Amino acid sequence: MRILLLSFYFPPDVGPGAFRSSAWVDALQARLSPTDRIDVLSTQPNRYASLRQSAPGDEKRGIARIVRIPLPAHRSGFVDQSRAFGAYARAMLRHLRQEPRYDLVCATSSRLMTAFLAALIARRQRVPLFLDIRDLFVDTIRDVLPRWATPLVPLFRGIERFTFRQADHLNVVSGGFVDYVRRIRGDRPMSVVTNGVDDLFLERSFAVRRAADGRRRVLYAGNVGAGQGLHRVLPALARRTLDTHDYRVIGDGGQIGLLREAVTGLPNVSLVPPMGRDALLDEYRDADVLFLHLNDLPAFDKVLPSKLFEYLATGKPVLAGVAGHAAAYLASQPGVRVFSPTSADGAFQGLLALDGTAYERLDFVTRHQRSAQMDELARLSLGLVDSVVGRAP
């Protein structure tokens, strides 16, 4: 069996896409034989311009071959990301001209176009297509696209419709996505396999370390873009807690400049560039409270942020500015305070309600181990090879 898996991100790149695609490859290998083959077409690490990493362009990992395509330098803007994706698509198509037909095409995609490429390849080769959708791109871009690009929304909607309907099976990472996808796909097969907790969180201690001066450290780790809207809540929260709390933001993104400007003059806020995962786990250990925020956009009512799984696995108190599906999901978790997105008053009250207790969330971690989640994704995707017939090239 020959499987093609597309992922724009793959380790040593960081972020949910990289971690998920790597775990998916491992799960597929565990179910395949030594004579099978997985081709992973990804990119050189590029998640953050401020985090420079390198990796082999062609790497063997068991029966998997990882091909990493170099991209032009880019940041988080719409135009430069489009240019980077164009380079990825062209190099991928050149690579495929040198390869024989696959038996299965898979993709994990947040920004739609990786999934669209997979749909085109599967259609051309007339083989089963399995899509893992991590974000509802079209539902989100209406609120975050620059105004001049608004006329592109109908085009993206058509691409989304074609892509979702082309998939023989479509998985989503949030139950909040189901109704949206059903309206496009009808009753065609789909599943919900969420993000999960990596084993390394079970191997580390995240015991709370209180500072000698009594100040408490609040940590945000992740993307700093329009979807997070940190500049709308964090500066006001930091001002109200100048004497008691320090805030550490680790990450980068399209609105890091807005945030940097908004926290100017606040001595209790530090902005730190992205870092590797081992160093980030040390930051989790040293934090007293883990902070998460999504902007108050209707599309985010459907989202279940991947960062929540890491935060909850540490046992640390969590302060989350989320609504909709994510807020309901967190309602039963101990040591979590949810506030309305962009509400500095809500964030302040939630922060005061959190203490330094370490919370037992073993049941959550057990139910959401990434290895089990991705084994299920591997089972579903490999099942297509036997269940889809009449696809002779």
C-alpha positions in Angstrom: 0.0 0.0 0.0 1.2 3.5 -0.8 -0.2 6.4 1.1 0.2 10.1 0.5 -0.2 12.4 3.5 -0.2 16.2 3.1 0.5 18.5 6.0 1.8 22.1 5.7 3.6 21.7 9.0 5.7 18.7 10.3 8.2 18.4 13.1 10.6 19.9 14.0 8.2 22.7 13.2 5.9 23.5 16.1 2.2 23.9 16.5 -0.9 21.7 16.5 -0.6 20.8 12.8 3.0 19.5 13.1 2.3 17.5 16.3 -0.9 16.0 14.9 0.6 15.0 11.5 3.6 13.4 13.2 1.4 11.3 15.5 -0.8 10.3 12.6 2.2 9.0 10.7 3.2 7.0 13.8 -0.3 5.5 14.1 -0.4 4.6 10.4 3.0 2.9 10.6 1.8 0.8 13.6 -1.0 -0.6 11.5 0.9 -1.2 8.3 3.5 -3.7 7.2 7.2 -3.2 6.4 6.4 -3.4 2.7 3.9 -0.5 2.8 5.0 3.1 2.2 3.9 6.5 3.5 5.0 9.7 1.6 4.6 12.8 3.7 4.8 16.1 1.7 5.4 19.0 4.0 7.5 22.1 4.3 10.7 23.3 5.9 9.9 24.7 9.4 8.1 28.0 8.8 5.3 28.4 11.5 7.0 31.5 12.9 9.4 33.8 11.2 11.1 34.4 14.6 11.7 30.7 15.2 14.4 29.6 12.8 14.8 25.8 12.5 16.1 23.5 9.9 15.4 19.9 8.9 16.4 17.4 6.2 14.7 17.9 2.9 14.2 14.2 2.5 14.1 12.0 5.6 13.3 8.4 6.2 11.3 7.5 9.4 10.4 3.8 9.3 8.3 3.2 6.3 7.6 6.9 6.0 9.4 9.3 3.8 9.2 12.9 4.8 9.8 15.4 2.0 10.1 19.0 3.3 9.7 21.7 0.6 11.6 25.0 1.1 9.5 28.1 1.1 10.2 31.8 0.5 10.5 33.9 3.7 7.1 35.0 4.9 5.3 36.3 8.0 1.6 36.0 8.8 0.1 38.3 6.2 -2.5 37.1 3.7 -0.4 37.9 0.7 2.9 36.4 1.8 1.2 33.3 3.2 -0.5 32.9 -0.2 2.9 33.2 -1.9 4.4 30.5 0.4 1.5 28.2 -0.2 1.9 28.7 -4.0 5.6 27.5 -3.7 4.4 24.5 -1.7 1.8 23.6 -4.3 4.1 23.9 -7.3 6.9 21.8 -5.6 4.4 19.2 -4.6 3.0 18.8 -8.1 6.5 18.5 -9.5 7.2 15.7 -6.9 4.0 13.9 -7.8 4.9 13.7 -11.5 7.9 11.5 -10.5 5.8 9.1 -8.3 3.4 6.3 -9.3 -0.2 6.2 -8.3 -1.1 6.1 -4.6 -3.8 3.9 -2.9 -5.0 6.6 -0.4 -4.6 10.4 -0.1 -4.8 12.0 3.3 -4.4 15.5 4.5 -4.6 17.5 7.8 -5.5 21.1 7.1 -6.3 24.3 8.9 -6.2 26.8 6.1 -8.3 24.8 3.6 -5.8 25.0 0.6 -3.8 21.9 1.8 -7.1 20.0 1.9 -8.0 21.4 -1.6 -4.7 20.2 -3.0 -5.3 16.7 -1.6 -8.8 16.7 -3.1 -7.4 17.6 -6.5 -4.8 14.8 -6.3 -7.3 12.2 -5.1 -9.7 13.2 -7.9 -7.0 13.0 -10.5 -5.7 9.6 -9.4 -9.3 8.4 -8.6 -8.3 7.1 -5.2 -10.0 7.5 -1.7 -9.5 10.8 0.1 -9.5 11.2 3.9 -9.5 14.8 5.2 -8.7 15.9 8.7 -10.1 19.5 9.1 -8.7 21.5 12.0 -10.3 24.9 11.2 -13.3 26.3 9.3 -11.3 28.6 7.1 -14.2 30.2 5.2 -16.2 30.7 8.3 -13.3 32.6 9.9 -11.9 34.6 7.0 -15.0 36.8 6.6 -14.0 38.4 9.9 -10.3 38.5 9.6 -9.5 39.1 5.9 -8.3 42.6 4.9 -11.2 44.6 3.4 -9.7 44.5 -0.1 -9.8 40.7 -0.1 -13.5 40.4 0.8 -14.5 39.7 -2.8 -12.4 36.4 -2.6 -14.9 34.9 -0.1 -17.2 33.4 -2.7 -14.2 31.8 -4.4 -13.0 30.3 -1.2 -16.6 29.1 -0.5 -16.6 27.2 -3.8 -13.2 25.7 -3.1 -14.5 24.6 0.4 -17.6 23.0 -1.1 -15.7 21.1 -3.7 -13.1 20.0 -1.1 -15.5 18.8 1.6 -17.7 16.9 -0.9 -14.7 15.3 -2.6 -13.6 13.6 0.7 -14.7 10.0 1.2 -14.4 10.5 4.9 -14.0 13.9 6.7 -12.8 14.2 10.3 -13.2 17.4 12.3 -11.3 18.3 15.6 -14.3 20.0 17.2 -17.8 18.9 17.7 -18.8 22.5 17.1 -17.8 22.1 13.4 -20.3 19.2 12.7 -23.4 21.2 11.8 -21.4 23.5 9.5 -19.8 20.6 7.7 -23.1 18.7 7.5 -24.7 21.6 5.6 -22.0 21.1 2.9 -21.6 17.3 2.9 -25.1 16.1 3.9 -25.0 12.6 5.4 -21.7 11.5 3.9 -19.2 9.8 6.4 -17.6 12.1 9.0 -16.2 11.8 12.5 -14.9 13.9 15.4 -11.4 13.0 16.6 -10.2 15.9 18.7 -6.7 17.0 19.5 -5.1 15.2 22.3 -2.4 15.0 25.0 1.0 13.8 24.1 2.8 11.2 26.3 5.5 13.7 27.2 2.9 15.4 29.5 2.6 12.2 31.5 6.3 12.1 31.9 6.8 15.5 33.4 6.0 17.2 36.7 4.3 20.6 36.5 4.1 21.2 40.2 3.3 24.9 40.9 6.4 27.0 41.9 5.4 30.1 43.8 7.7 33.0 43.5 9.5 34.1 46.7 8.0 37.6 46.4 4.4 36.2 46.2 3.8 37.5 42.7 2.0 35.1 40.4 3.0 34.3 36.8 0.4 34.1 34.1 1.5 32.4 30.9 0.1 32.6 27.4 1.7 30.4 24.8 0.7 30.3 21.1 -0.2 32.3 18.1 -0.7 36.1 18.4 -3.1 36.9 15.6 -6.5 38.3 14.8 -8.0 35.1 16.0 -6.6 35.6 19.5 -7.2 39.3 19.9 -4.8 39.5 22.9 -4.3 43.2 22.6 -8.0 43.7 23.4 -7.9 42.2 26.9 -4.4 41.5 28.2 -3.1 45.1 28.6 -6.2 46.1 30.6 -5.9 43.0 32.8 -2.2 43.6 33.3 -2.9 47.2 34.4 -5.3 46.1 37.1 -2.8 43.6 38.5 0.4 45.6 38.4 1.2 44.8 42.0 0.4 41.1 42.0 0.8 39.4 38.6 3.4 39.1 35.9 2.4 38.1 32.3 4.5 36.2 29.9 3.4 35.9 26.3 5.4 33.3 24.3 4.6 33.4 20.6 4.4 35.4 17.4 1.8 36.2 14.7 0.2 38.8 12.6 -0.8 41.0 15.5 2.3 40.8 17.7 3.0 44.5 16.8 -0.5 45.6 18.0 0.1 43.7 21.3 3.6 45.1 21.7 2.3 48.7 21.3 -0.6 48.0 23.7 1.6 46.8 26.5 4.3 49.5 26.2 5.0 50.9 29.6 3.6 47.8 31.5 6.5 46.4 33.5 4.6 43.2 34.3 4.2 42.0 30.7 7.0 40.2 28.8 6.8 39.3 25.1 9.0 36.3 24.3 9.7 34.8 20.9 8.5 31.2 20.1 10.6 28.4 21.4 11.0 24.7 21.1 8.7 22.3 22.9 11.1 21.2 25.6 11.7 24.8 26.7 8.0 25.5 26.5 7.2 22.7 28.9 9.6 24.3 31.4 7.6 27.5 31.0 4.4 25.6 31.8 6.0 24.2 34.9 7.0 27.7 36.1 3.6 29.3 35.5 1.0 29.7 38.2 -1.9 30.3 35.7 -2.2 29.4 32.0 -4.1 31.9 29.9 -6.1 31.4 26.7 -8.1 33.9 24.6 -10.1 33.8 21.4 -11.4 37.0 19.8 -15.2 37.7 20.0 -16.0 36.5 16.4 -19.0 34.3 15.7 -16.8 31.7 13.9 -14.9 31.0 17.1 -18.0 29.8 18.9 -17.4 26.5 17.1 -13.7 26.2 17.9 -12.0 23.9 20.4 -8.5 25.2 20.7 -5.7 22.6 20.6 -3.9 24.5 23.3 -6.6 23.6 25.9 -5.5 20.0 25.8 -1.9 20.9 26.8 -3.0 23.4 29.4 -5.4 20.9 31.1 -2.8 18.1 31.0 -0.5 20.2 33.2 -3.0 20.3 36.1 -2.4 24.1 36.3 -5.2 26.6 36.8 -6.6 27.8 33.5 -8.1 31.2 32.7 -9.9 31.1 29.3 -11.6 33.8 27.4 -13.8 31.6 25.1 -17.4 31.2 24.2 -19.7 28.7 22.5 -18.4 25.1 22.2 -15.1 25.7 24.0 -16.9 27.3 27.0 -19.3 24.4 27.3 -16.5 21.9 26.9 -14.6 23.5 29.8 -17.6 23.8 32.1 -16.9 20.5 33.8 -13.2 20.8 34.2 -11.8 21.6 37.7 -9.6 24.7 38.1 -10.8 26.5 35.0 -12.4 30.0 35.0 -14.1 31.0 31.7 -14.9 34.7 30.9 -16.5 36.4 27.9 -13.9 37.1 25.2 -12.4 40.7 25.3 -13.9 41.3 28.8 -11.1 42.6 31.0 -13.5 42.7 33.9 -14.4 39.1 33.4 -10.7 38.1 33.1 -9.9 40.0 36.3 -12.7 38.3 38.3 -11.7 34.9 36.9 -8.1 35.4 37.8 -8.9 36.4 41.4 -11.0 33.2 41.7 -8.0 30.9 40.8 -5.6 29.8 43.5 -2.3 27.9 43.2 -3.9 24.5 43.6 -2.7 21.6 41.4 -5.8 20.0 39.9 -6.3 16.3 39.3 -7.4 15.8 35.7 -6.3 12.2 35.1 -9.6 11.2 33.6 -9.3 14.0 31.0 -5.8 13.0 30.1 -6.6 9.3 29.9 -9.6 10.0 27.6 -7.6 12.3 25.3 -4.2 10.7 24.9 -3.0 11.6 21.5 -1.8 8.1 20.7 -5.3 6.7 21.1 -6.8 9.6 19.2 -4.5 9.2 16.3 -4.9 5.4 16.3 -8.6 6.0 15.7 -7.7 8.4 12.9 -5.4 5.8 11.3 -8.1 3.1 11.6 -10.7 5.3 9.9 -8.4 6.4 7.1 -7.0 3.0 6.3 -10.6 1.7 6.3 -11.2 3.7 3.1 -8.9 1.5 1.1 -11.1 -1.5 1.6 -14.5 0.3 1.6 -14.2 2.5 -1.5 -14.5 0.6 -4.7 -14.8 1.4 -8.4 -11.8 3.7 -8.4 -9.6 2.1 -11.1 -7.4 4.7 -12.7 
